[in-house]
Amino acid sequence: MVTIIRKGSSKEEIRKRIDKAIAKKQKKNIMQYAGKLKIKIDPLEYQKKIRDEWR
């Protein structure tokens, strides 16, 4: 979103436009990603394998 503030705008008008832009911003629920992955491989072995492939 783009908010245009012109030169000579009053402080009140600038504050209203900023508040309006912030109010439209949606909050995201990141709690759905919290927790541990359930995998059957050892994380350290996987990490070593990945790092060796990059060399």
C-alpha positions in Angstrom: 0.0 0.0 0.0 1.2 3.5 -0.9 0.4 6.5 1.2 1.0 9.8 -0.4 1.8 12.7 2.0 2.1 16.0 0.3 4.4 18.9 1.3 2.5 21.3 3.6 0.2 18.6 5.1 -0.7 19.2 8.7 0.6 16.9 11.4 -2.9 15.7 12.1 -3.5 14.7 8.5 -0.2 12.9 8.4 -1.1 11.0 11.6 -4.5 10.1 10.3 -3.1 8.6 7.1 -0.4 6.7 8.9 -2.9 5.3 11.4 -5.3 4.3 8.5 -2.4 2.5 6.7 -1.4 0.6 9.9 -5.0 -0.4 10.7 -5.5 -2.2 7.4 -2.5 -4.4 8.1 -3.6 -8.0 8.9 -2.1 -9.8 11.8 -0.8 -13.3 10.9 -1.2 -16.3 13.2 2.3 -17.9 13.4 1.4 -20.3 16.2 0.3 -22.9 13.6 4.0 -23.3 12.8 5.1 -23.7 16.5 6.3 -27.1 17.6 8.7 -29.8 16.5 8.9 -31.7 13.3 8.3 -35.4 13.6 11.0 -37.0 11.5 12.7 -40.4 11.6 16.2 -39.3 10.7 18.8 -38.0 13.1 19.1 -34.2 12.7 22.9 -34.1 13.1 23.4 -36.7 10.4 21.1 -34.9 8.1 23.0 -31.6 8.8 26.4 -33.1 8.1 25.1 -34.7 4.9 23.7 -31.4 3.6 26.9 -29.5 4.5 29.1 -32.0 2.7 27.0 -31.7 -0.5 27.7 -28.0 -0.7 31.4 -28.4 -0.9 
